[in-house]
Amino acid sequence: MSGFDDSAERKMQFLFALRSKGVTDTRVLAAMETIDRGPFVRGLFAERAYEDMPLPIACGQTISQPSVVGLMTQALGVSPRDKVLEVGTGSGYQAAILSQLARRVYTVDRHRRLVREASEIFRDLDLTNITAMTADGSFGLPEQAPFDRIIVTAAAEDPPGPLLAQLKIGGIMVVPVGQSDAVQHLIKVTRTDNGLEYDELRPVRFVPLLEGLGKDT
């Protein structure tokens, strides 16, 4: 089988796995077909980039399994005019998916190395609508607020107050909530004129959301 056939079949299996886990939004599936997960997985685990599993990356972090990325993105309901904040850049894969759906993506991480490596991939892929920066994501990004959508890729004990405050009326935040060593749940928060509405989506497992910057350079 030629390399092209092999690659096409792998992509087909990848999309089938996403659909079978409940990712049905056509725009989200198209974005995940466009953005190759391969460049975001380095070293020993590169050959497993197309499996539906979380994988370790630098700084003790993980790249989420594709079906969870798809379900979180789907729950976010991003429209083409939205400005999105991602807390927890990690590998950069989630931000790259969002870049296909939103007008502008701001992504922050407490680890300088992860931001630097993700930014290199964004440049290589010519994803010009992503701004990545090193910052304590638990405080959001006040200078760019408010946001239409906020996605948090680390678990908090409660949806962080500073992030909720940076959400527009009508805005949506998707965040894993729960103790890091116990069951966590993916929560969708919608900010309405009358306050906040919470929807519990599914159990998940994420690294904890930590305050402060990482010690790496």
N, CA, C and O of each residue as an XYZ file, in Angstrom:
868
protein
N       0.853     -1.195      0.000
C       0.000      0.000      0.000
C       0.884      1.238      0.000
O       1.874      1.291      0.729
N       0.543      2.219     -0.796
C       1.371      3.420     -0.875
C       1.203      4.240      0.392
O       0.245      4.069      1.145
N       2.181      5.154      0.612
C       2.120      6.020      1.783
C       0.854      6.857      1.780
O       0.268      7.108      2.833
N       0.421      7.302      0.570
C      -0.771      8.136      0.469
C      -2.009      7.361      0.910
O      -2.829      7.866      1.677
N      -2.136      6.120      0.414
C      -3.289      5.289      0.783
C      -3.304      5.044      2.289
O      -4.349      5.096      2.937
N      -2.119      4.778      2.823
C      -1.979      4.509      4.248
C      -2.437      5.722      5.060
O      -3.159      5.594      6.048
N      -1.996      6.905      4.613
C      -2.347      8.147      5.300
C      -3.848      8.422      5.205
O      -4.467      8.846      6.181
N      -4.429      8.180      4.032
C      -5.865      8.412      3.839
C      -6.680      7.465      4.713
O      -7.689      7.862      5.296
N      -6.239      6.215      4.802
C      -6.962      5.238      5.616
C      -6.862      5.588      7.101
O      -7.828      5.449      7.852
N      -5.685      6.042      7.508
C      -5.478      6.430      8.901
C      -6.389      7.603      9.262
O      -6.974      7.644     10.344
N      -6.496      8.552      8.337
C      -7.355      9.723      8.566
C      -8.822      9.306      8.646
O      -9.583      9.833      9.458
N      -9.210      8.359      7.802
C     -10.590      7.875      7.794
C     -10.911      7.182      9.130
O     -11.978      7.387      9.708
N      -9.969      6.363      9.605
C     -10.156      5.675     10.890
C     -10.215      6.687     12.039
O     -10.988      6.526     12.984
N      -9.395      7.720     11.943
C      -9.345      8.786     12.952
C     -10.714      9.468     13.044
O     -11.243      9.648     14.141
N     -11.287      9.845     11.901
C     -12.586     10.514     11.881
C     -13.706      9.575     12.310
O     -14.664     10.000     12.956
N     -13.589      8.316     11.955
C     -14.596      7.328     12.374
C     -14.606      7.202     13.903
O     -15.663      7.132     14.529
N     -13.392      7.174     14.491
C     -13.276      7.079     15.957
C     -13.925      8.289     16.617
O     -14.594      8.155     17.642
N     -13.729      9.473     16.029
C     -14.337     10.690     16.589
C     -15.861     10.596     16.554
O     -16.532     10.882     17.545
N     -16.397     10.194     15.402
C     -17.866     10.094     15.264
C     -18.429      9.068     16.229
O     -19.486      9.283     16.821
N     -17.729      7.957     16.389
C     -18.240      6.883     17.253
C     -18.273      7.316     18.719
O     -19.016      6.742     19.515
N     -17.468      8.330     19.085
C     -17.455      8.838     20.460
C     -18.411     10.020     20.638
O     -18.500     10.592     21.725
N     -19.128     10.386     19.563
C     -20.134     11.436     19.717
C     -19.785     12.788     19.116
O     -20.537     13.748     19.287
N     -18.654     12.884     18.411
C     -18.312     14.144     17.740
C     -19.012     14.145     16.380
O     -18.572     13.481     15.442
N     -20.101     14.894     16.291
C     -20.935     14.844     15.079
C     -21.024     16.185     14.361
O     -21.501     16.246     13.228
N     -20.570     17.262     15.005
C     -20.632     18.596     14.398
C     -19.738     18.627     13.158
O     -18.541     18.352     13.240
N     -20.320     18.958     12.024
C     -19.568     18.871     10.758
C     -18.400     19.864     10.699
O     -17.357     19.557     10.123
N     -18.572     21.056     11.296
C     -17.478     22.039     11.285
C     -16.315     21.557     12.158
O     -15.149     21.733     11.805
N     -16.648     20.951     13.294
C     -15.600     20.435     14.181
C     -14.859     19.285     13.508
O     -13.631     19.221     13.560
N     -15.598     18.380     12.877
C     -14.959     17.252     12.179
C     -14.069     17.750     11.041
O     -12.977     17.223     10.830
N     -14.534     18.764     10.308
C     -13.738     19.316      9.203
C     -12.444     19.938      9.740
O     -11.380     19.778      9.143
N     -12.544     20.645     10.868
C     -11.350     21.259     11.471
C     -10.360     20.182     11.908
O      -9.149     20.335     11.749
N     -10.895     19.085     12.465
C     -10.015     18.024     12.952
C      -9.442     17.186     11.815
O      -8.423     16.514     11.977
N     -10.102     17.233     10.675
C      -9.543     16.582      9.482
C      -8.425     17.453      8.905
O      -7.422     16.938      8.411
N      -8.603     18.771      8.971
C      -7.628     19.712      8.412
C      -6.346     19.756      9.238
O      -5.246     19.766      8.685
N      -6.489     19.782     10.570
C      -5.320     19.913     11.458
C      -4.780     18.526     11.799
O      -5.425     17.750     12.503
N      -3.597     18.230     11.293
C      -2.943     16.945     11.542
C      -2.416     16.918     12.983
O      -1.682     17.819     13.388
N      -2.783     15.899     13.752
C      -2.303     15.802     15.140
C      -0.815     15.448     15.201
O      -0.153     15.679     16.213
N      -0.300     14.885     14.107
C       1.086     14.407     14.068
C       2.128     15.393     14.580
O       2.908     15.040     15.464
N       2.170     16.639     14.047
C       3.217     17.583     14.461
C       3.185     17.951     15.947
O       4.176     18.439     16.491
N       2.046     17.717     16.599
C       1.896     18.112     18.002
C       2.363     17.022     18.975
O       2.431     17.251     20.182
N       2.682     15.841     18.444
C       3.152     14.731     19.278
C       4.597     14.440     18.894
O       4.884     14.092     17.749
N       5.499     14.583     19.851
C       6.919     14.452     19.527
C       7.536     13.241     20.209
O       6.962     12.651     21.124
N       8.719     12.893     19.732
C       9.516     11.870     20.418
C       8.931     10.473     20.346
O       8.395     10.057     19.319
N       9.042      9.754     21.460
C       8.685      8.332     21.510
C       7.246      8.038     21.091
O       6.953      6.960     20.573
N       6.350      8.999     21.318
C       4.932      8.721     21.109
C       4.422      9.183     19.743
O       3.228      9.081     19.462
N       5.318      9.690     18.895
C       4.903     10.248     17.606
C       4.082      9.257     16.780
O       3.120      9.640     16.114
N       4.471      7.977     16.829
C       3.770      6.984     16.000
C       2.355      6.703     16.502
O       1.569      6.062     15.804
N       2.023      7.174     17.701
C       0.691      6.935     18.254
C      -0.212      8.174     18.122
O      -1.279      8.244     18.731
N       0.230      9.130     17.330
C      -0.480     10.410     17.204
C      -1.918     10.251     16.716
O      -2.763     11.101     16.995
N      -2.202      9.164     15.985
C      -3.541      9.034     15.379
C      -4.441      8.078     16.161
O      -5.523      7.709     15.704
N      -3.973      7.686     17.345
C      -4.818      6.847     18.198
C      -5.634      7.753     19.115
O      -5.191      8.841     19.483
N      -6.831      7.295     19.479
C      -7.695      8.108     20.325
C      -7.318      7.899     21.791
O      -8.016      7.234     22.556
N      -6.175      8.502     22.146
C      -5.686      8.362     23.515
C      -4.892      9.604     23.883
O      -4.285     10.235     23.018
N      -4.893      9.966     25.198
C      -4.025     11.062     25.633
C      -2.580     10.591     25.606
O      -2.310      9.406     25.806
N      -1.650     11.503     25.361
C      -0.236     11.145     25.304
C       0.574     12.172     26.089
O       0.194     13.341     26.146
N       1.697     11.747     26.701
C       2.529     12.688     27.452
C       3.249     13.659     26.523
O       3.671     13.295     25.425
N       3.380     14.904     26.986
C       4.209     15.894     26.288
C       5.167     16.480     27.322
O       5.215     16.010     28.459
N       5.923     17.496     26.939
C       6.920     18.084     27.844
C       6.258     18.713     29.070
O       5.045     18.920     29.102
N       7.076     19.009     30.070
C       6.668     19.729     31.292
C       5.628     18.969     32.111
O       4.852     19.572     32.853
N       5.615     17.628     31.972
C       4.690     16.818     32.757
C       3.235     16.980     32.367
O       2.341     16.651     33.148
N       2.986     17.487     31.160
C       1.615     17.721     30.698
C       1.207     16.621     29.717
O       1.995     15.723     29.419
N      -0.034     16.697     29.215
C      -0.501     15.717     28.237
C      -1.186     16.421     27.076
O      -1.654     17.553     27.201
N      -1.235     15.728     25.943
C      -2.092     16.153     24.830
C      -3.353     15.301     24.974
O      -3.276     14.073     25.025
N      -4.508     15.955     25.039
C      -5.765     15.238     25.275
C      -6.074     14.280     24.136
O      -5.603     14.453     23.011
N      -6.881     13.258     24.453
C      -7.267     12.347     23.372
C      -8.177     13.102     22.400
O      -8.981     13.931     22.826
N      -8.058     12.822     21.097
C      -8.792     13.581     20.086
C     -10.302     13.635     20.320
O     -10.924     14.670     20.083
N     -10.900     12.529     20.785
C     -12.359     12.558     20.966
C     -12.762     13.559     22.049
O     -13.821     14.178     21.949
N     -11.925     13.725     23.088
C     -12.229     14.712     24.135
C     -12.053     16.134     23.581
O     -12.854     17.022     23.873
N     -11.000     16.340     22.781
C     -10.811     17.630     22.111
C     -12.050     17.949     21.260
O     -12.566     19.066     21.285
N     -12.510     16.945     20.512
C     -13.680     17.135     19.643
C     -14.941     17.451     20.425
O     -15.702     18.343     20.052
N     -15.165     16.711     21.524
C     -16.375     16.920     22.327
C     -16.350     18.270     23.035
O     -17.382     18.933     23.140
N     -15.172     18.686     23.525
C     -15.060     19.996     24.165
C     -15.286     21.113     23.150
O     -15.961     22.102     23.437
N     -14.717     20.943     21.974
C     -14.875     21.953     20.923
C     -16.331     22.036     20.480
O     -16.867     23.122     20.259
N     -16.951     20.886     20.355
C     -18.361     20.821     19.958
C     -19.250     21.528     21.005
O     -20.160     22.277     20.650
N     -18.970     21.280     22.288
C     -19.748     21.899     23.371
C     -19.574     23.414     23.392
O     -20.467     24.146     23.819
N     -18.414     23.877     22.928
C     -18.115     25.304     22.927
C     -18.956     26.063     21.900
O     -19.258     27.243     22.081
N     -19.332     25.369     20.816
C     -20.200     25.989     19.806
C     -19.614     27.259     19.202
O     -20.279     28.294     19.147
N     -18.364     27.173     18.750
C     -17.657     28.359     18.236
C     -18.228     28.793     16.887
O     -18.466     27.967     16.006
N     -18.444     30.096     16.741
C     -18.884     30.621     15.438
C     -17.750     31.432     14.805
O     -16.830     31.853     15.506
N     -17.805     31.656     13.487
C     -16.673     32.256     12.774
C     -16.289     33.666     13.237
O     -15.188     34.122     12.927
N     -17.147     34.356     13.956
C     -16.815     35.712     14.394
C     -16.319     35.749     15.846
O     -16.020     36.821     16.371
N     -16.231     34.591     16.488
C     -15.906     34.544     17.916
C     -14.436     34.810     18.214
O     -13.542     34.479     17.436
N     -14.229     35.424     19.376
C     -12.891     35.562     19.964
C     -12.838     34.570     21.123
O     -13.670     34.609     22.029
N     -11.848     33.682     21.078
C     -11.783     32.560     22.022
C     -10.528     32.654     22.880
O      -9.452     33.002     22.393
N     -10.680     32.341     24.161
C      -9.529     32.197     25.053
C      -9.377     30.732     25.418
O     -10.331     30.083     25.848
N      -8.163     30.216     25.241
C      -7.848     28.865     25.729
C      -6.872     28.987     26.889
O      -5.838     29.644     26.771
N      -7.203     28.350     28.015
C      -6.305     28.310     29.164
C      -5.666     26.926     29.200
O      -6.337     25.922     29.440
N      -4.354     26.892     28.956
C      -3.632     25.617     28.902
C      -3.279     25.252     27.471
O      -3.901     24.369     26.881
N      -2.285     25.928     26.910
C      -1.886     25.689     25.509
C      -1.451     24.247     25.293
O      -1.823     23.613     24.306
N      -0.647     23.732     26.243
C      -0.147     22.365     26.095
C       0.609     22.195     24.789
O       1.535     22.950     24.491
N       0.209     21.200     24.016
C       0.879     20.923     22.735
C       0.531     21.949     21.669
O       1.261     22.108     20.691
N      -0.598     22.652     21.862
C      -1.079     23.586     20.840
C      -2.162     23.004     19.953
O      -2.748     23.714     19.136
N      -2.435     21.709     20.110
C      -3.390     21.025     19.213
C      -4.803     21.606     19.328
O      -5.457     21.853     18.314
N      -5.273     21.824     20.555
C      -6.627     22.356     20.736
C      -6.745     23.758     20.130
O      -7.741     24.066     19.475
N      -5.741     24.602     20.342
C      -5.768     25.958     19.778
C      -5.788     25.915     18.252
O      -6.463     26.720     17.610
N      -5.044     24.973     17.677
C      -5.016     24.852     16.212
C      -6.394     24.469     15.670
O      -6.820     24.988     14.638
N      -7.091     23.562     16.363
C      -8.458     23.199     15.962
C      -9.357     24.429     16.040
O     -10.118     24.708     15.114
N      -9.266     25.163     17.151
C     -10.093     26.359     17.344
C      -9.821     27.415     16.278
O     -10.722     28.158     15.888
N      -8.567     27.477     15.806
C      -8.199     28.489     14.799
C      -8.976     28.314     13.497
O      -9.142     29.263     12.731
N      -9.450     27.094     13.255
C     -10.228     26.813     12.037
C     -11.687     27.246     12.178
O     -12.417     27.323     11.190
N     -12.103     27.527     13.411
C     -13.525     27.773     13.694
C     -13.815     29.198     14.131
O     -14.927     29.690     13.940
N     -12.818     29.873     14.722
C     -13.025     31.187     15.335
C     -12.319     32.282     14.527
O     -11.489     32.012     13.659
N     -12.684     33.524     14.847
C     -11.992     34.670     14.219
C     -10.603     34.824     14.820
O      -9.634     35.077     14.105
N     -10.510     34.667     16.149
C      -9.241     34.907     16.835
C      -9.136     33.979     18.050
O     -10.109     33.792     18.782
N      -7.966     33.407     18.255
C      -7.737     32.520     19.397
C      -6.559     33.061     20.218
O      -5.465     33.272     19.694
N      -6.803     33.276     21.491
C      -5.733     33.603     22.441
C      -5.522     32.372     23.305
O      -6.474     31.822     23.857
N      -4.276     31.942     23.420
C      -3.995     30.758     24.224
C      -2.859     31.056     25.187
O      -1.835     31.616     24.795
N      -3.041     30.678     26.458
C      -2.024     30.956     27.478
C      -1.633     29.668     28.193
O      -2.444     28.756     28.359
N      -0.365     29.616     28.615
C       0.122     28.467     29.382
C       1.162     28.965     30.361
O       1.862     29.942     30.095
N       1.260     28.292     31.495
C       2.225     28.689     32.529
C       3.636     28.181     32.222
O       4.596     28.558     32.894
N       3.756     27.318     31.199
C       5.067     26.761     30.820
C       5.574     27.444     29.547
O       5.010     27.292     28.463
N       6.659     28.201     29.720
C       7.231     28.959     28.596
C       7.629     28.024     27.442
O       7.432     28.351     26.272
N       8.185     26.872     27.785
C       8.650     25.929     26.750
C       7.482     25.466     25.870
O       7.613     25.390     24.648
N       6.348     25.158     26.496
C       5.197     24.689     25.713
C       4.689     25.776     24.772
O       4.343     25.503     23.623
N       4.649     27.011     25.270
C       4.199     28.130     24.429
C       5.153     28.313     23.248
O       4.724     28.537     22.116
N       6.445     28.215     23.529
C       7.444     28.390     22.467
C       7.312     27.296     21.403
O       7.327     27.584     20.206
N       7.182     26.040     21.846
C       7.092     24.932     20.878
C       5.786     24.968     20.095
O       5.770     24.697     18.894
N       4.686     25.305     20.776
C       3.396     25.402     20.075
C       3.431     26.531     19.050
O       2.916     26.389     17.941
N       4.042     27.655     19.428
C       4.116     28.812     18.509
C       4.880     28.460     17.236
O       4.546     28.931     16.149
N       5.916     27.619     17.384
C       6.676     27.179     16.202
C       5.782     26.370     15.262
O       5.836     26.537     14.044
N       4.963     25.496     15.838
C       4.058     24.693     14.999
C       3.022     25.592     14.330
O       2.717     25.413     13.151
N       2.475     26.562     15.080
C       1.490     27.482     14.485
C       2.095     28.204     13.278
O       1.440     28.376     12.251
N       3.366     28.626     13.422
C       4.038     29.305     12.300
C       4.215     28.348     11.126
O       3.951     28.707      9.978
N       4.665     27.131     11.418
C       4.876     26.135     10.353
C       3.581     25.852      9.594
O       3.599     25.651      8.380
N       2.456     25.836     10.313
C       1.160     25.525      9.699
C       0.455     26.783      9.173
O      -0.652     26.707      8.640
N       1.117     27.945      9.331
C       0.573     29.230      8.870
C      -0.786     29.544      9.512
O      -1.714     30.004      8.846
N      -0.877     29.286     10.813
C      -2.099     29.596     11.568
C      -1.923     30.991     12.163
O      -1.424     31.142     13.278
N      -2.331     31.995     11.418
C      -2.005     33.384     11.768
C      -2.995     34.023     12.731
O      -2.767     35.145     13.183
N      -4.091     33.339     13.057
C      -5.087     33.949     13.955
C      -4.980     33.441     15.397
O      -5.926     33.557     16.176
N      -3.800     32.870     15.745
C      -3.566     32.416     17.122
C      -2.499     33.293     17.764
O      -1.441     33.522     17.177
N      -2.776     33.781     18.961
C      -1.780     34.488     19.769
C      -1.510     33.639     20.998
O      -2.402     33.407     21.814
N      -0.265     33.173     21.126
C       0.106     32.313     22.262
C       1.031     33.076     23.198
O       1.955     33.753     22.748
N       0.785     32.969     24.501
C       1.642     33.676     25.455
C       1.780     32.916     26.769
O       0.920     32.121     27.147
N       2.892     33.187     27.453
C       3.123     32.595     28.764
C       2.444     33.473     29.804
O       2.736     34.665     29.904
N       1.546     32.889     30.571
C       0.827     33.641     31.605
C       0.165     32.661     32.555
O       0.030     31.476     32.250
N      -0.246     33.165     33.706
C      -1.002     32.367     34.668
C      -2.460     32.370     34.204
O      -3.196     33.334     34.417
N      -2.852     31.275     33.571
C      -4.174     31.203     32.945
C      -5.332     31.263     33.913
O      -6.459     31.549     33.511
N      -5.072     30.993     35.210
C      -6.181     31.024     36.166
C      -6.758     32.435     36.313
O      -7.861     32.617     36.827
N      -5.984     33.436     35.849
C      -6.478     34.814     35.875
C      -7.003     35.257     34.513
O      -7.418     36.403     34.346
N      -6.984     34.346     33.542
C      -7.477     34.693     32.219
C      -6.556     35.658     31.502
O      -5.336     35.604     31.663
N      -7.138     36.533     30.716
C      -6.382     37.516     29.938
C      -7.192     38.816     29.926
O      -7.820     39.156     28.924
N      -7.169     39.545     31.065
C      -8.044     40.714     31.225
C      -7.903     41.748     30.118
O      -8.880     42.391     29.732
N      -6.665     41.911     29.598
C      -6.456     42.963     28.586
C      -7.149     42.662     27.259
O      -7.322     43.566     26.441
N      -7.548     41.410     27.028
C      -8.242     41.051     25.783
C      -9.721     40.737     26.023
O     -10.461     40.483     25.073
N     -10.150     40.753     27.280
C     -11.548     40.427     27.614
C     -12.480     41.533     27.108
O     -12.033     42.661     26.901
N     -13.763     41.232     26.908
C     -14.399     39.937     27.157
C     -14.259     38.984     25.966
O     -13.948     39.400     24.850
N     -14.496     37.693     26.234
C     -14.397     36.657     25.212
C     -15.769     36.058     24.921
O     -16.634     35.982     25.795
N     -15.945     35.633     23.667
C     -17.187     34.934     23.285
C     -17.184     33.506     23.821
O     -18.221     32.968     24.209
N     -15.999     32.909     23.832
C     -15.858     31.520     24.274
C     -14.566     31.385     25.075
O     -13.558     32.013     24.754
N     -14.607     30.559     26.123
C     -13.408     30.244     26.912
C     -13.360     28.736     27.101
O     -14.360     28.115     27.461
N     -12.189     28.149     26.855
C     -12.012     26.715     27.061
C     -10.822     26.520     27.990
O      -9.767     27.127     27.804
N     -11.005     25.671     28.987
C      -9.947     25.404     29.970
C      -9.556     23.936     29.838
O     -10.401     23.046     29.935
N      -8.266     23.695     29.615
C      -7.829     22.313     29.382
C      -7.062     21.766     30.577
O      -6.174     20.927     30.424
N      -7.411     22.248     31.771
C      -6.892     21.708     33.034
C      -8.020     21.797     34.047
O      -8.880     22.672     33.954
N      -8.015     20.886     35.017
C      -9.155     20.787     35.933
C      -9.041     21.760     37.099
O      -8.006     21.847     37.760
N     -10.130     22.492     37.336
C     -10.226     23.384     38.486
C     -11.217     22.786     39.487
O     -12.064     21.974     39.116
N     -11.109     23.190     40.759
C     -12.070     22.692     41.743
C     -13.457     23.283     41.482
O     -14.479     22.638     41.719
N     -13.467     24.521     40.989
C     -14.701     25.201     40.579
C     -14.366     26.005     39.336
O     -13.198     26.330     39.121
N     -15.358     26.340     38.502
C     -15.073     27.230     37.369
C     -14.448     28.527     37.897
O     -15.062     29.203     38.723
N     -13.236     28.891     37.437
C     -12.525     30.037     38.019
C     -13.276     31.358     37.827
O     -13.687     31.703     36.719
N     -13.445     32.090     38.944
C     -14.164     33.367     38.931
C     -13.630     34.382     37.934
O     -14.416     34.988     37.207
N     -12.290     34.591     37.875
C     -11.758     35.568     36.925
C     -12.117     35.228     35.470
O     -12.327     36.127     34.656
N     -12.185     33.932     35.149
C     -12.530     33.530     33.780
C     -14.011     33.786     33.502
O     -14.374     34.283     32.436
N     -14.853     33.444     34.461
C     -16.295     33.696     34.295
C     -16.553     35.180     34.083
O     -17.431     35.563     33.309
N     -15.780     36.017     34.778
C     -15.953     37.470     34.671
C     -15.540     37.990     33.290
O     -15.969     39.065     32.871
N     -14.695     37.211     32.581
C     -14.211     37.645     31.262
C     -15.048     37.092     30.108
O     -14.690     37.229     28.938
N     -16.176     36.461     30.466
C     -17.071     35.875     29.459
C     -18.167     36.875     29.115
O     -18.793     37.455     30.002
N     -18.392     37.069     27.821
C     -19.476     37.957     27.373
C     -20.838     37.401     27.766
O     -20.983     36.203     28.010
N     -21.838     38.283     27.825
C     -23.217     37.806     27.962
C     -23.515     36.963     26.716
O     -23.254     37.398     25.594
N     -24.055     35.775     26.913
C     -24.278     34.858     25.793
C     -23.080     33.979     25.510
O     -23.135     33.094     24.655
N     -21.979     34.229     26.242
C     -20.752     33.465     26.030
C     -20.802     32.106     26.706
O     -21.618     31.867     27.597
N     -19.910     31.216     26.266
C     -19.862     29.840     26.788
C     -18.442     29.526     27.242
O     -17.467     29.866     26.571
N     -18.346     28.867     28.397
C     -17.064     28.348     28.852
C     -17.190     26.846     29.067
O     -18.171     26.375     29.644
N     -16.198     26.098     28.602
C     -16.141     24.652     28.840
C     -14.915     24.391     29.700
O     -13.800     24.774     29.345
N     -15.134     23.725     30.850
C     -14.049     23.536     31.816
C     -14.216     22.212     32.556
O     -15.330     21.876     32.957
N     -13.124     21.445     32.749
C     -13.203     20.262     33.607
C     -13.184     20.716     35.070
O     -12.367     21.556     35.448
N     -14.064     20.173     35.877
C     -14.167     20.578     37.274
C     -14.075     19.346     38.176
O     -14.690     18.315     37.903
N     -13.301     19.470     39.250
C     -13.191     18.367     40.210
C     -11.799     18.272     40.785
O     -10.867     18.883     40.261
N     -11.645     17.517     41.851
C     -10.327     17.301     42.454
C      -9.464     16.522     41.464
O      -9.962     15.653     40.748
N      -8.175     16.837     41.427
C      -7.293     16.200     40.443
C      -7.149     14.695     40.650
O      -6.865     13.963     39.701
N      -7.342     14.226     41.889
C      -7.141     12.801     42.142
C      -8.470     12.046     42.250
O      -8.503     10.895     42.684
N      -9.547     12.695     41.857
C     -10.865     12.049     41.912
C     -11.560     12.240     40.573
O     -10.946     12.694     39.607
N     -12.818     11.900     40.517
C     -13.563     12.041     39.260
C     -13.762     13.522     38.937
O     -14.133     14.323     39.794
N     -13.509     13.848     37.703
C     -13.769     15.209     37.231
C     -14.920     15.157     36.225
O     -15.167     14.127     35.597
N     -15.613     16.276     36.086
C     -16.678     16.364     35.096
C     -16.453     17.566     34.197
O     -16.012     18.627     34.636
N     -16.769     17.367     32.927
C     -16.697     18.460     31.978
C     -17.972     19.285     32.132
O     -19.078     18.761     32.002
N     -17.808     20.577     32.409
C     -18.937     21.469     32.653
C     -19.011     22.520     31.548
O     -17.995     23.081     31.138
N     -20.209     22.771     31.081
C     -20.453     23.864     30.132
C     -21.183     24.970     30.893
O     -22.264     24.755     31.441
N     -20.568     26.166     30.916
C     -21.166     27.304     31.608
C     -21.589     28.341     30.566
O     -20.777     28.763     29.742
N     -22.849     28.745     30.604
C     -23.341     29.786     29.688
C     -23.675     31.022     30.503
O     -24.421     30.946     31.479
N     -23.125     32.157     30.105
C     -23.423     33.401     30.818
C     -24.640     34.062     30.170
O     -24.603     34.408     28.989
N     -25.704     34.236     30.930
C     -26.923     34.851     30.427
C     -27.141     36.201     31.107
O     -26.397     36.577     32.013
N     -28.159     36.919     30.665
C     -28.502     38.198     31.307
C     -28.822     37.995     32.782
O     -28.634     38.902     33.593
N     -29.304     36.811     33.128
C     -29.762     36.541     34.495
C     -28.740     35.819     35.358
O     -29.022     35.485     36.509
N     -27.552     35.576     34.809
C     -26.544     34.855     35.597
C     -25.883     33.754     34.805
O     -25.677     33.873     33.597
N     -25.545     32.661     35.509
C     -24.798     31.566     34.888
C     -25.626     30.290     34.870
O     -26.275     29.942     35.857
N     -25.594     29.594     33.733
C     -26.262     28.292     33.618
C     -25.192     27.221     33.472
O     -24.242     27.379     32.705
N     -25.354     26.125     34.218
C     -24.361     25.046     34.221
C     -24.956     23.772     33.635
O     -26.068     23.377     33.985
N     -24.207     23.135     32.742
C     -24.593     21.823     32.206
C     -23.426     20.871     32.410
O     -22.292     21.174     32.040
N     -23.714     19.713     33.004
C     -22.679     18.696     33.180
C     -22.671     17.809     31.947
O     -23.706     17.261     31.567
N     -21.502     17.664     31.317
C     -21.436     16.953     30.036
C     -21.007     15.495     30.161
O     -21.693     14.597     29.675
N     -19.861     15.261     30.820
C     -19.346     13.888     30.888
C     -18.164     13.816     31.848
O     -17.530     14.834     32.122
N     -17.857     12.610     32.367
C     -16.658     12.471     33.199
C     -15.400     12.582     32.330
O     -15.381     12.119     31.190
N     -14.358     13.197     32.878
C     -13.091     13.362     32.150
C     -11.931     13.225     33.134
O     -12.132     13.071     34.338
N     -10.718     13.285     32.597
C      -9.516     13.237     33.445
C      -8.495     14.224     32.888
O      -7.953     14.007     31.804
N      -8.230     15.298     33.614
C      -7.276     16.311     33.160
C      -6.234     16.589     34.237
O      -6.451     16.312     35.416
N      -5.094     17.144     33.811
C      -4.110     17.618     34.789
C      -4.735     18.796     35.531
O      -5.630     19.451     34.996
N      -4.278     19.081     36.767
C      -4.887     20.169     37.535
C      -4.499     21.553     37.004
O      -3.411     21.743     36.460
N      -5.406     22.503     37.173
C      -5.130     23.905     36.842
C      -4.347     24.502     38.010
O      -4.860     24.581     39.126
N      -3.113     24.920     37.759
C      -2.248     25.437     38.822
C      -2.016     26.929     38.634
O      -1.958     27.429     37.510
N      -1.884     27.631     39.755
C      -1.581     29.059     39.676
C      -0.072     29.248     39.535
O       0.714     28.351     39.839
N       0.314     30.437     39.066
C       1.733     30.771     38.924
C       2.306     30.254     37.606
O       1.633     29.553     36.850
N       3.560     30.615     37.351
C       4.228     30.182     36.126
C       5.081     28.962     36.398
O       5.522     28.737     37.525
N       5.315     28.163     35.340
C       6.173     26.993     35.483
C       7.621     27.415     35.678
O       7.980     28.560     35.406
N       8.452     26.492     36.149
C       9.856     26.825     36.429
C      10.753     26.670     35.205
O      11.936     27.006     35.251
N      10.186     26.157     34.107
C      11.000     25.960     32.903
C      11.322     27.304     32.252
O      10.713     28.323     32.579
N      12.278     27.297     31.335
C      12.618     28.532     30.629
C      12.277     28.395     29.170
O      12.487     29.329     28.396
